Amino acid sequence: MLLAYRYEGLDKFIKLKLHLQPKSARFVAAKVAMDGLIFGPLDLLVFFTYMGFSTGKNSVQVKEDLKRDFLPALALEGGVWPIVQIANFRYVPVRYQLLYVNMFCLLDSAFLSWVEQQKDAAWKQWFTSFTSFKERGGQGKL
């Protein structure tokens, strides 16, 4: 239900506050950007936090899992969701956007579960190396 308000709210905000014409390239770009920048990270935070607590982990374990999984998932989803949402916001009427996106949410949940189950996979180390680099004050090699 909240997603329906999310899409309707974004639609109204962009039409009324940004004065962009629905379905125009600028309208779609603004809606995709706002959805991805505001809700993308929030959705991942909620997903990984919920999954951690629902499997019996404590807050320290959930925080460590978030450190490990958040950036890789955000980067990978950042390449897929904008494409899905461009089609959604350009071609699907607002009242059906939730149905359209829920089909992809099912696939996304499976993907995020896979990411979480990868634990400390080698491909995740590449993403976490940036965090380690920053924590060392930018010194040393990646």
Secondary structure, 3 states (H helix, E strand, C coil): CHHHHHHHHHHHHHHHCCCCCCCCHHHHHHHHHHHHHHHHHHHHHHHHHHHHHHCCCCHHHHHHHHHHHHHHHHHHHHHHHHHHHHHHHHHCCHHHHHHHHHHHHHHHHHHHHHHHHCCCCHHHHHHHHHHHHHHCCCCCCC
